[in-house]
């Protein structure tokens, strides 16, 4: 049980995170609270990984549909960012990203700190929208 909230501790989700990163002092204010913009950048990177795989190439972020900071992130937290595709269009993909922080090195506490939904568009060499390629064989993403 979490002594502060009375809730059961959160565990990391099943599967491999798209990105794992630990914020450094340069990523935070003088109190050790990590900047929201830094977290947003990490979420965008994590979301672009499955999007680029599905698009089989370049993608660009076209929308941040939702972004919720559920808990603060601190210098030294180990962040695990999980991303999966939830919608596929002709040229665009919508990706959900969940961010979990592992805290307290000796007694690990896992908390969900952020969740977001972003939309990416597949682009060609001229950075113009292009159609997504058809799926072939097995895929490694959830729709």
N, C-alpha and C positions, 0 to 999 in steps of 0.2 A: 504494500500500500504506500502511496505517496503521502507523507506526513502533512504536507501543506494543503493538498486538495482532497485527500481521502480517496482519490481514484486509484485504480490498479495501475501499475506502471505499464507504459506502452512499450511494445516490442517492435523491433525493426520488421518491416513487412518481409514476406517470403520473396525470394528471387534476388537478383543482382542489381544494386543501384547503378544508375547511369553515371553517377559522379560521386566521389567522396572527397571532401576538402575540409581543411581546418583553418578558420579565420585567424589572421595574425593581428598584432597591435595596429598596424597601418590601416586595417580594415574597420577600425572602431573609433569611437569617440574617447575622450579622456577617462571615462568611467568604465571602459571595457565593453560597452554595448556596441555590437556590430551594426554598421550602417545598413539601412534598408535597401539602398541602391546597390550595395555590394551583394546582398542576398538576391536581389532581382537579377543581377548579372549572372549569378551562378544558376539560378532557375532557368534563365534563357539558354544558357549553355547546355544544361541537362535536357531540356525539352527539345533542343535542336538535334540531339543525337538520334533518337528514334525517327524523327521527322526526316532527316537527311538519309537515313538508311532506307526508309520507305520510298522516298523520292528518288533514290539512287543518284544523289547528287546534291547540288547547292539548294539551300532553302533560305528564306528571309523571314524574319518575324514581322507579321503585319498587324497583329492585335494582341493585347493582353486583355483577355476577356474577364478574368477575375484574378484577384491577388489578395490573400488574407494572411496577415502576420498574426499567428495564434499565440506565440510565446516569444520572448526576446531570445536573441542569439548572443553568446558571449565569446570573447577571445578564448581559444582553447577547446571549444566544443568541436567534436568531430561530426560533421554534417554528412548525411547520406541522402542523396537526391534520387528519387524514383520517378520515372517518367514513362507514360504509356499513351499510345494513340487512342483517342476515343471517337474520332470522326474523320472520315476521308471524303473529300470532294473531288472535283475534276483537277484542280490545281493546288488545292489547299488541304492542310491537315490540322486537326485540333488535338492538342496534347495536354493531359493533366500531369502536373508535377506535385509531388509531396516531398517535404523536407523534414527529416528527423535529426535531432541533435542527441548525441551521446555525451552525457555530462559526468562529472565526478569520476576521475580515473580509477579510484579504488573500488567504489560501489557504483557501477554504471547505472545511470538513470537515463532512460530514453524518453524524449518528448517530441511530439509533432509540433514543429515550429512554424511551418508555412505550407500553404497549399495554393496552387495557381492553375489557371487554364490559359493556354496561349495558342494562337493560330499562326501557322507558318505557311508560306506559299513556295512551291517549287519554282526555281528560276533557271533560265538558260545562261549561256556565256555572256549575253548582253544584259543580264539581270532583269529580263522580262519574264512574266509568268509563263510556265509551260505545263502541259498535261502530265499528270503522274503516270508512271509506267504501270501496265497491268501487273497484277500479282502472278507470280509463277512459283510453283512448288510450295514448300513450307515457309511460313513467315515467323519472325521472332518478335512480334508485337501483338498487343491486344487491341481489338476494335470493339 
